[in-house]
């Protein structure tokens, strides 16, 4: 992304539709520690062959509290990298949104801690919890706040540390193999070019599906018919097969819905930046639309399913590799707990 001079807050009043929205910079941060399939074989009954065949994952990253790694520190590091890419400082930001389901505390928000870390002064800051869809939902919010003239510069971070909610034993083997930790950030800014920004966006949820992915904290959190098991408190409970079925259908329907809203053909999208849930889900969507392998980015083999960080981590890797740039049409697609699913098609 080409950098531009930093803005001065507060944003000047503007007329809706006069501005475009561009991505001024991206960044990401991964924990130092690697958790390979071989590491998991040592603590639970599983195998590298099973994990690779069912998910496409070879390794994921895991935070280490002794190294002071957390959702907050990863978020701040990702944002610093994005600010550097955009040639901005924290003081240039009007608003910080962190998409996460693994904040350290219920109060304050991760966003407030990040704002302090990067010197964002009195910029607004709040968290969004839409599980794996959180970054895409938040990017859509950021876009519309800028497009409407309310703000000029909004940072959106997707960050999660699901390792803190895992049971690394046989009892948790169907979830512990999938999830990894990480953070990705993007800075959205107003531009005088009104052709840049969202061509279409979708945000959906179905609370009926809450029990397919949930994290119980006490007895009353278990769905009707499921016995309370205190050993599951604070651990992700996932009906993998149900989520898999939901995801395969939803993924394709969501891409089609977004293309239809924008009046754009799949072949005209330069890159699909999709939530890395399971390689088989990504492959099914790619095959349905005849998307070439180069146009649907995959990093799940190296980082696993990083929940809210998944889409911005991919985006940052693509931007830094020069595979996503100004002029491209790029689609974000995500789905996850809630159940939630959302997308956006960007004209960069
Ligand atoms: O990002 C949030 C959204 N989440 C997702 O998108 C996850 C979607 N779901 C999935 O990716 C898959 O359902 C999983 C990868 C989680 C599981 O794969 P699966 O093919 O659906 O396996 P399964 O849960 O149906 O289990 C099949 C068998 C079972 O054994 P039996 O009952 O057939 O004897 C499991 O006990 O595989 C067994 N199994 C394992 N075996 C070795 C479950 N986990 C493991 C494991 N290693 N880690």
Boltz pocket constraint, residues with backbone or C-beta under 6 A from the ligand:
constraints:
  - pocket:
      binder: B
      contacts: [[A, 45], [A, 46], [A, 47], [A, 50], [A, 51], [A, 54], [A, 55], [A, 132], [A, 173], [A, 174], [A, 175], [A, 177], [A, 178], [A, 239], [A, 240], [A, 241], [A, 243], [A, 244], [A, 247], [A, 276], [A, 277], [A, 278], [A, 305], [A, 307], [A, 335], [A, 336], [A, 337]]
      max_distance: 6.0
